[in-house]
């Protein structure tokens, strides 16, 4: 495992948090849903991230949080590649899906585990692969 210098890790964290907020805002998620996706129990941490972004202060994220944000970014990008229209890729996470027993992808992601996010990412990557073959 490669060790990232602290300054670089803080920059990565800032970009990751900013992207997380942008994606979850576009998906029109509630604060509670955002907390679950981020793996947080505390609203304080969530609000501290926003304040630090606004004040351009360093942010530290756990490896788990970075992994979660990476999956969310990957899901977002896969949706953009799969669907040509913005409203389609923004709304897909909310729509019931027969492949998830009638649940939406968001319902599945809100299971709270990193694996739930990974499952949605793999699902989209599989569809993307078959779409481009």
C-alpha positions as CSV (number, residue, x, y, z in Angstrom):
1,X,0.0,0.0,0.0
2,X,1.3,3.4,-1.0
3,X,1.5,6.1,1.6
4,X,0.1,9.5,0.4
5,X,1.7,12.7,1.8
6,X,-0.7,14.4,4.2
7,X,-1.1,17.5,2.0
8,X,-2.0,15.4,-1.0
9,X,-4.4,13.3,1.2
10,X,-6.1,16.5,2.3
11,X,-6.5,17.7,-1.3
12,X,-8.0,14.4,-2.3
13,X,-10.4,14.5,0.6
14,X,-11.5,18.0,-0.3
15,X,-12.2,17.0,-3.9
16,X,-14.0,13.8,-2.8
17,X,-16.2,15.7,-0.3
18,X,-17.1,18.4,-2.8
19,X,-18.0,15.7,-5.5
20,X,-20.0,13.8,-2.9
21,X,-22.1,16.9,-2.1
22,X,-22.6,17.7,-5.8
23,X,-23.7,14.2,-6.7
24,X,-26.0,13.7,-3.7
25,X,-27.5,17.2,-4.3
26,X,-28.2,16.3,-8.0
27,X,-29.8,13.1,-6.8
28,X,-31.9,15.2,-4.4
29,X,-31.1,13.2,-1.4
30,X,-32.1,14.1,2.1
31,X,-29.4,14.8,4.8
32,X,-30.2,11.5,6.4
33,X,-29.7,9.6,3.2
34,X,-26.4,11.5,2.6
35,X,-25.2,10.5,6.1
36,X,-26.0,6.8,5.4
37,X,-24.2,6.9,2.1
38,X,-21.2,8.6,3.7
39,X,-21.2,6.0,6.5
40,X,-21.7,8.7,9.2
41,X,-23.6,8.5,12.5
42,X,-22.9,12.2,13.3
43,X,-24.4,15.2,11.6
44,X,-21.6,17.2,13.1
45,X,-19.0,15.6,10.9
46,X,-21.2,16.2,7.9
47,X,-21.6,19.9,8.7
48,X,-17.9,20.2,9.6
49,X,-17.1,19.0,6.0
50,X,-19.3,21.7,4.5
51,X,-17.7,24.4,6.7
52,X,-14.2,23.3,5.9
53,X,-15.0,23.3,2.2
54,X,-16.4,26.9,2.4
55,X,-13.4,28.0,4.4
56,X,-10.9,26.1,2.2
57,X,-9.6,24.2,5.3
58,X,-8.0,20.8,5.2
59,X,-10.3,17.8,5.5
60,X,-9.3,14.3,6.7
61,X,-11.3,11.3,5.6
62,X,-11.1,7.7,6.7
63,X,-10.2,5.0,4.2
64,X,-13.8,3.7,4.5
65,X,-15.3,7.1,3.6
66,X,-12.9,7.5,0.6
67,X,-13.9,4.1,-0.6
68,X,-17.6,5.0,-0.3
69,X,-17.1,8.2,-2.2
70,X,-15.2,6.4,-4.9
71,X,-18.1,4.0,-5.4
72,X,-20.6,6.8,-5.5
73,X,-18.5,8.7,-8.1
74,X,-18.2,5.5,-10.1
75,X,-22.0,5.0,-10.0
76,X,-22.5,8.6,-11.1
77,X,-20.1,8.3,-14.0
78,X,-21.5,4.9,-15.1
79,X,-25.0,6.4,-15.2
80,X,-23.8,9.3,-17.4
81,X,-22.3,6.8,-19.8
82,X,-25.4,4.6,-19.9
83,X,-28.1,7.2,-20.2
84,X,-27.9,10.0,-22.9
85,X,-30.3,12.4,-21.1
86,X,-29.4,14.2,-17.9
87,X,-32.8,13.6,-16.3
88,X,-32.5,9.8,-16.9
89,X,-29.2,9.5,-15.1
90,X,-30.3,11.8,-12.3
91,X,-33.5,9.9,-11.7
92,X,-32.4,6.3,-12.2
93,X,-31.2,5.8,-8.6
94,X,-34.8,6.6,-7.4
95,X,-36.7,4.3,-9.8
96,X,-37.8,0.8,-8.7
97,X,-35.7,-1.9,-10.4
98,X,-36.8,-5.5,-10.9
99,X,-33.1,-6.6,-10.6
100,X,-33.2,-5.3,-7.0
101,X,-36.6,-7.0,-6.2
102,X,-38.5,-3.8,-6.9
103,X,-36.3,-1.6,-4.8
104,X,-34.5,1.3,-6.2
105,X,-30.8,1.5,-6.5
106,X,-30.9,4.1,-3.8
107,X,-32.8,1.8,-1.5
108,X,-30.1,-0.8,-2.0
109,X,-27.3,1.8,-1.4
110,X,-29.0,2.9,1.8
111,X,-28.4,-0.5,3.3
112,X,-25.4,1.3,4.8
113,X,-22.6,-1.1,3.9
114,X,-19.8,-0.4,1.5
115,X,-20.8,-3.6,-0.2
116,X,-24.2,-2.2,-1.1
117,X,-22.4,0.6,-3.0
118,X,-20.1,-1.9,-4.6
119,X,-23.0,-4.0,-5.7
120,X,-24.6,-1.1,-7.5
121,X,-21.3,-0.1,-9.1
122,X,-20.8,-3.7,-10.4
123,X,-24.3,-3.9,-11.7
124,X,-23.9,-0.7,-13.7
125,X,-20.4,-1.7,-14.9
126,X,-21.9,-5.0,-16.1
127,X,-24.6,-3.2,-18.0
128,X,-22.1,-0.7,-19.4
129,X,-19.9,-3.5,-20.6
130,X,-22.8,-5.3,-22.4
131,X,-24.0,-1.9,-23.8
132,X,-20.6,-1.2,-25.4
133,X,-19.8,-4.7,-26.7
